[in-house]
Amino acid sequence: MTPTGHIHKMHLYAAGFNAWKQLEFLPLENSIGEPNDILAFREVLSDKLIEVQYASLTCTIVNTSAGLRYAGFVDESIERELKEGALSLTTTIAGNGCVAIYDGHSVIAQHAPQLGSTEARTEEFTGMHDIVQLVAYETGFVALSRDGKVWTWGDERYSATLGRETTISSPAGSPGLVEDLEDLPSGKIRKIAAAGYTVIALTEGHDLYAWGGHPARQPILQTLSGNPSPVDVEENDILDCSIGETHMLVLTTGGDVYTIGENSNGQLGLLLQRTANWVKVPLFPRGEVVVGVRAGQRSSFIVTKNAHLV
């Protein structure tokens, strides 16, 4: 039997930018007044299943036991991709409008918008097999294969986000292997995330690496450069990670959540304007343990489970 008060197994907490009510899952008739940013993590959804499928500047889409739940303004093309089960793995959109689509085998097609034309320029890249993650940042893309290899490509003007040297034989605009992530002491890469001008990668052994940066902007991490470097989060091992436009959050193997970066919309869930140091998010209700984190561009999400059900 399920104890009283523990009918729902999972809980979604949110903080940050909420101009389109993209952090509210209330029925429309219960949502009144102008939306305000959420400045401290607040529970916004509870269900037997919670998986944040998509989080953008204007909408949030969550998979629940009853199907997809939508909040905010949802683009029709995004909704269609999700219903077809394609978005999170095979299709991703960079901030500059370029779209990358993985065919499920060994080809990634890229469609780049052309100034003054309704036609997109299409390129096909081959040789990347068994891709398990395809993510985008402002000016490019990152792909992760099942065997832990990481490829990057994008705008050569922001080469730090590539995490690799560019040459005539391995130009910025074509996928190139990030060799610094090969043969790491804590095993192969098992997860990647990217946003803004920063990319992060997590190893099987719970080590976090980051690279990137914009020459005219404050970096999220003080140690950020064009080469993948280890990220020290108060000497913790990292279980999960995610990144927004100018902020980052991680879940440690000990069950704590830390955030860093800009907080202009409350996306850190803290009473700070910004922080250049990792700050632990206040504890969650007794009886709940954190199982995952996710960042939108200017928002953050934390997923918990009732402790007795973990």
Secondary structure, DSSP 8 states (H G I E B T S, - for coil): ---TT----EEEEEEE--TTSTT--S-GGG--S----EEEEEEEEEES-EEEEEE-SSEEEEEETTEEEEEE---HHHHHHHHTT-HHHHEEE-TTS-EEEE-SSSEEEEEEE-TT-SSEEEEEEE---SEEEEEE-SSEEEEEETTS-EEEEE-GGGGGGG-S---SSS-TTS-EE-GGGSS-TT--EEEEEEETTEEEEEETTS-EEEEE--TTS--SSTT--SS-EEE-STT--EEEEEE-SSEEEEEETTS-EEEEEE-TTSTTSSS-SEEEEEEE-----TTEEEEEEEE-SSEEEEEEEEGGG-
